[in-house]
Amino acid sequence: MNSNSTDYKSNLSMVQTIKGYLDSGVGRIDQIVELLTSLWFNLEAGRLQLNQKNLHVLLIQTLFHKNVLDYSKENEEVSELLVKFSESVIANGITRRSLLPELTKCILNYEQELDWLVPVLIDAFLVYQLRNNSFRLESIISRIYDEQISLTKSDIYADTYGDEEISARVNLMAIFNSIKKLFNIVNNVDSIETWNRIQLWTIVLSIVDKVSIDYKLILNMIETDKSPMIRVYLEWILSYKLLTDKNEQIVNQMFDTLASNTITPTIVISYEKILYLMIKQAPTVEQVTKLLNIIIPGSTSNKALTRHFSLSLIMSIHSNDKIMSILSQDMLHVVDSIYSNTMKSDSINDHKTGDALLWDITEFTLCNLSGGLIYRLYNRDDVDYILPSQYQRYLSEEHVKKLNHPIGDVIQEKQAQVGKKVSKALTGNPLQTKSGAWTTIMDIDEGRQDIVRSDLIVVSSLVDKPPNLGGICRLCDVLGAGTLTLNDMTVTQHPQFKNVAVTADHWMPMIEVKMEEIKDYLIAKKKEGYTLIGLEQTTESVELNNKLEFPKKSLILLGKEREGIPGDLLSELDFCVEIKQVGVIRSMNIQTATAIIVHAYSSQHC
């Protein structure tokens, strides 16, 4: 047998023969693993050709055969080779189909613990696969073919690639549902690192009812983590452990910290949320009273975040019969009074209140754990989650029976139907409004054909900082601009651009106009009837106010972050607009300035 062979049919026959030996319980496993891993790395050097997919899948099945995995418990060299092989499969699984689903299926079906598999499982869960439409398109086209074109019952995707890529995460969630180890997680604000940390906390949540936690560590992370989505997982962990461990010391510490008024509104919200999520499971008069003594003053705070969230908790408490039944008459009167005033608001039905911001901390369903909760709480169409149908499709009945928690369901954002209104005299400002309804996980299935864009062109080719460009892209999409120009389209792949733009780059029409091509572009648009407007402070700039009327066909040129618009381009413009400023600082961030002028245009033409 030759691991250096490049002949596909010969290699396939060889691996099939070896797998047959393993099925019958014969063969030198150490030699088999050495031979097959060598073959794999030779194939990898040749870029794992798509037309040899069956061979790749068979190699995974053979190297993760039960007899091989059993043998790896006692043989360090074999386990090391399998780890290297697994790392290679995971790395290639980022851009290639079939590999991760097959690898994770083999591990799930093994059903025994192997120490060397733990880092492999975590690495597999942290795979951030391609998010572009072309990578997703094949599964969508396959589904359309099966449902609308095929004359017979078919599954063309499975026939071509095997299980869909989401099955890998289904398999891993099922595996993690029984892991009993905890580990440290490093804080970082980078977008990919944030995604990775969310995946790690997902694993921790999957086992949190089986392990103990470091309360000091979790509290510190809640106070320092900049990602609100990660804070949801931390709040869930802490509130659940406080409930089950009955740790009065930490509970009293949190109440004391809230009463001290020494923490930021963001931390106030987290602490109030954690305490309420815990208390509502088993309310006592003492704890409910202590919480109300915090949130009632908070509902009239001059800090908007504290005020809005404290008021939402009071509304949730009012709808909780178990809590209301144990309140003193004085406290009951106060809660009723705040609630009745709240009901008088003109816009209460437009805001997220009460239970729309909360969840049941005892519902450890796989759907909630794997992104379903984040999907409900946040208006984000880039949230990864797994549907119940996907769990049911890829997990056998035997696997489901062995799960520690049920599969559950993905629940869309619940809007509190309180029916009447809240007084602005009480709140000072309305509650937080979330724009737009939740979209499905695959927006590209539905398309965005309902968007009507204006004629406005925003030329940002002089702007060079990715975060600024990401923000400009996002606000141009939100405000309905027709076209955005960039100096270099590759900036849309920069992590800082994507972190700020969220997914606006998928929907906002953008073209590349190099800096040296801006002048020619302006001249060409002038010939098409566009009015050329510069966002710049000059001696002849027009003040942006409600008297300024923008032509329907307007082009707005943005300047460089520091230097502004160069003189040779200023001479091509019809006029410049400046935003009135009365403070000491004589300039504002380019994102902010762009938002103001584009909104002024949109208010007239969109």
Secondary structure, DSSP 8 states (H G I E B T S, - for coil): --TT---HHHHHHHHHHHHHHHHTT-S-HHHHHHHHHHHHHHHHHTT--GGGHHHHHHHHHHHT-HHHHHHHTT-HHHHHHHHHHHHHHHHHTTTSSSHHHHHHHHHHHH-S--TTHHHHHHHHHT-----SHHHHHHHHHHHHIIIII-SS---HHHHHHSS-THHHHHHHHHHHTT-----------SHHHHHHHHHHHHHHHHHGGGS---HHHHHHHHHH---HHHHHHHHHHHHHHHHHHT-HHHHHHHHHHHHHT-S-HHHHHHHHHHHHHHHTTS--HHHHHHHHHHHHHHTT-SSHHHHHHHHHHHHHHHT-HHHHTTS-HHHHHHHHHHHHHHTT-TTGGGS--GGGG---TT---HHIIIIIHHHHHS--TT-----HHHHHHHS-HHHHHH-SS--------------S---HHHHSS------S----S-HHHH--TT----S-EEE-TT---HHHHHHHHHHHHHTT-SEEEES-GGGGGSHHHHHHHTTHHHHS-EEE--GGGHHHHHHHHHHTT-EEEEE---TT-EE-STT----SSEEEE--BTTTBS-HHHHTT-SEEEE----SS-----HHHHHHHHHHHHHHHH-
